[in-house]
């Protein structure tokens, strides 16, 4: 079984199709168990699964008609020519579906980051960086889907009528750009949350632990490298490396197509499984989100809490504990401060706010009155 055989291709597609379906299903089960809302990261994970299923079906059909998974030498030129049109159309459909699945996985990771780091009306740098990255991924999908269909310009039949070399001049730069840009996007998404985690007021070990949770969602980057190397090999060889010419100059796909299918399905399937691992890890530990995830959210929130306290409640040097000035300062701070923490990183919020008190009754014998109290409310969004 190799990356150029039908056995290897079918094994990758079949096994990863099953694993990804199980992973997404368990993700949705975990959301329900945690009473967490179904948000954008979940929707994109489901969309990634649907498009991966479509890409896998395309592979199965291609293998059935022997357009991939077989060496060109196993067929006569006439047999190859009879399946060339079907092979080209299936490959276009597969390219669009597999690229869409990869893009949806990237978007799921990005919105998972935003679920954690961008609660409320956050205007920090990470908010803008993640939004810009989302836009780049969407544009990446649109551009390469367009290039897939128009790699031969408006000469669509050039893919199978023998004029491939004449009209499909951007096919190889397109393949090269697709693989390299996919890898670069994966690396960028991989490192995107690290500066935000480094800013947390936490120990080094806790920062590494938090980083490890996020890195689970990016395990597919290693297979992205393998795919990129394959496409670079094809690009270096040019059309003569990618196609086979018989005595009459006809053009037929070779084992390079099977290798491209193999590594693309491998990368997409692994990425689709990996993007669900952070959520499934919480489930595998058989603990509530409060027990594991609150540490991440609380560390993020406590950093902001300490900053707000330093800015609003720093007492004057002449103030004494219990003085009226200190009480008024605390009252003012309570009115200005609103803390969004969370017992559940997945969607729950904890709100701390000031509430006026009945000032007709003293709370201590020395006549001290409390004008405000702090009320903690848990809300689900």
N, C-alpha and C positions, 0 to 999 in steps of 0.2 A: 504494500500500500504506500503510495507516494503522492506528492502534490500534483502529479501529472496524470494520475490514474482515476478512473471513475470510482473505484473503491474508496480511495482517500477522500474524494470530493463528496461522495454520498455519506461517508462516515461523519465528516465534519458538519455537513448540513443537518443530517438527521439528529445527531447527538446534541448539537448546540441549539437546534430548534426546540427539542424537548426541554433542555435545561433553561433556556430563556423563558419559555412558557411557564415553567414551574416558578422561576424567580419572580416574574411579574405577578403571577397569581399570589404568591406568598407576600409580595409587597402590598397588594391590595388587602389581603387578609390582615396584615399587620396594621395598616391604616385603620381598618374597622375595629380591630382589637384595642387600639390606642384611642379610639374615638377622635381621630384626627381627620381633618377635612381632606377631600380629594382636590389637590392643587395642581399647578402647571407641571411640576416635575413628575407627578404621577401620570398625567395625561400624555406627556411626551414619551414616557416609558412604554405606555400602552401603544402609542403610535409607532414607536420603534419596533415593537413586537409584531404589529400588524404588517408593516412593510418588510420585516425580515421573513415573515411567513410567505409573503408574496415573492420575495427574492428566492426563497428556498423552492417554492413551487416551480418557478422559472428554471432553476437548476435541474430539478427532477424531470421536467419536460425536455430540457436540452439533452440530458443523458439518455432519455428514452429514445429520442430521435438521433442519437449518436453524434451530436454536434459539438459536445465537449466530453472529456474523459477518455477519448480515444486518440491514438496517433493517426496522423494523416496518411501514413504509409499503409494503414490497414484497409484503405478504401481506394477504389479506382478514381481517376479524375472525374468520370461521369457521375459516380456516386456522390462525390464531394460537391459537384456543381448542382446536383439536384436538391441538396439541403442547404445551400449557401444563403438563399433568401430567408428561409425560416430561421437559420442560425443568426443572421444579422438582426432580424427583428426581435428575436428572443434576447439577444445580447443588449440591445437598446433598452428593452423593458427591464432587464436585470440591472443594468447600470443605474437607471433612474431609481429603482426600488432600493437597491443597496446603498446608494448615496443618501437617499432620504432616511433610511434607517440609521446610518451613521450620524446624520445631522440631528435627528430626533434624540439620539443618545446623548450627544453633546449638549443639546438644549435641556435635557432632563438633569444633567449634572449641574449646569449653570443655575437652573431654578432651584435645585436642591441647596446650592450655596446661598441663594437669595432667601430661601425659606428660613435659613439660620441667621444670616448676617444682616439682612435688610428688613427687619420688622418695622412696621409703622412707616412714617414719612421720613425715612433715613436719607440724608443728603451727603453721606460720607463718600470718600473716593471709591470705595468698593461698589457702592450703588451704581455709580456712573460707569465704572470699569466693566461690571457684569452686564449692564444694559448694552454697552457698545459691543461687547463680545457676542451677545445674543444677536444683535443686528448683523455682525460680521458672519456668523454661522448661517443665518437665514440667506444672506446674499451669496454665500458660498454655495448653498444648496441650489438657489435659483440659477446662478451662473453656470454651474457644471451640469445641471439638468438640461439647460438650454444648449450647451456645447455638445452634450451627448446626442441630441437630436439633429444638430446642425453641424456636425464635425466635417461633413462633406458639402457644406453650404446648402443650397437648395437642390442639390443633386442627390436626393435620398437613395435612389437605386444604385448609386455608385458603390455602395457597400457590397453589392452582390452581382452586379452586371459586368464585372471585369474592368471597370474604370476607377477602381479604388485609388490607385497610385496617382492618378491624374487629378482627382477632385478632393480627396480626403487628406489635404495637406496639413491640417491642424490636429489630426488624430493623435499623433505621438507627443507633441507639446501639450496637448490636452491631458493625456494620460499621465505624463510626467508632472504637470502642474497639479493634477488631482491628488496624486499620492503624496507629493511633498507638502502641499498646503494642508492636507488632512493631518499629516504628522505634526506640522508646526502648530496647528490649532489644538491638537491633543496636548502638546507640551505646554502651551499657554494656559489652557484650562487646568492642567495639572498643578501649575505653580501659582495660579491666580489667588487662591485663598491663603497661601503661606504668609505673605506680609500681614494680612489681617490677623492671623493667628499669632504671629510674632508680637503684635501690639498688645496682646492680652496680658493682664496683670496676673500671671500664673507662673508656676514653677516650670523648669525646662522639661521635666518628665511629663507634666500634664500637657504642655504644648506639643510634645512629640506624640502623645496619645491621641490628641485631637486631630493632629495632622494625619495620623495613621487611619483614622476613620474616614477622612476625605479621600485619601489615596486609594482606598478600596474601590472607589467609583471610577478609577482611571487605569485599571489593570490592562486595558486593551492597548495601551500605548506601545507596549513591547511588540505586539503583533502588527501594529501600524508601521513599525520599522521594517519588519519582514516584508510587508506588502510594498513599502516604498522601494526597498532594494530590488524586488522583482520588477517593478515598473521601470526603475532606472536601467536595469539590464535590457529590458525591451526597448527603451528609448535609445540606448547606446547603439543597439544593433540596427535600429531603424526598421522600415517596412520589410526589408529582406529577412530580418530576424523574426518578424512577427507572422509573416505569411509564407506560403509555399508556392512556387511557380513551376508549372509543368512546361512541356515543350512549346505550348501555344501561348504561354504568357498568362494563363488563367491564375486567379488568386484564390487561395483557400486558407482557412484558419489552421493553425498547428497547435502543438501542445502548450504554447504560450498562453492561449486563451484559457485552458484548464488551470494553469498556475495562477492566472489573475483571478479566476473564480474562486479557487481554493483559498488564497490568502485574504481575499476580501471577505468571504463568508466567515473565515476564521476570526478575523479582526472584529467584524460586526457582531458575531455571536458572543465572543468573549466580552466585548464592551457592553453588550446588552445584559449579560448576566452580572457583570461587575457593577454596573450602575445601580443595581438593586441590593448589593451586599451591605452597605451601611445600614439600611433598614432591616435586612434579614439578620444582621448581627445582633441587633437589639432583641429580635424575637428569639434567636437561638440561646441567648443568655437567660431566657425565662424570667425577666425582670421587667418592672414597669419603666416607662420612659423617665419617670421622676428619678429612678435610682441610677440611671446611666447618663441620660442626656442633660439633666439639669446642670451638671457640672460645666458643660460647654456653654449653655445659655447664661448661667449665673456668672461665669467668669467674664463673658462678654458684657453683661449688664452691670456687674459690679465695677468694672473699669469706668463706665460712664457715670455710675452712681458716685464713686469717689471723686471724680472730676467735678461733678455738679456740687457736691458737698463742699469741696475746697473753694469753689467759686462763690457760693451763696451763704455759707454758714461759718466762715472763718471769723472767730470772735476777735474783738478789739483787745489790745493788751490790758486795758484798764477794766475790762469787764470781769466780774466775779461770777462764779457758778451760781445760778439761781437768780441773778439780777434781772431787773425788768428789761434791760436792753438785750440781754441774751435771750430771754423768752420771746421778745418781739422779733429778734433776728431769726429764731427758730420758726416762729409763726410765718414770717415772710418767706423763708426757705420752703416751708411746707406748701405754701400757696403756689410757688413758682415751680416746684419740682414734681414731676410725674415720672414714675419708673415703670418701664415695661420689661419685666424679666420673663420668667417662664418656668413652669414645672415640666413643660413638655416642649422639646425643641421642634417638634413636628408642627405645632400650630397653636398651642395654648398660650395664653398671655396672663400675666399677673399685673394688676394695676394697683399702684399705691397712690393715694390722693388725700388731700386735706379735706376735713369735714368740720364745719363750725359746730361748737358746743354751746350748750345752754350756760350763759355766764351769770346766772342768778344764784348759783350754788358754788361755794368754794370747795376745792378738792383737798385742802390741807388746812390745819388749824391756824397757820400763820397768814391766812387770807389770800393765798395764791390762787388765781383763777386760770383755768385752761380755756383759751379761746378756740383752739383747733385740736383735732385729734387725727390720727392716721388710720385710714381704713384700707384694708387689703381685699381686693376683689379679684376673683378669677373669672376670666371671660374666654369664650371660645369664638374664634373668628373663622 
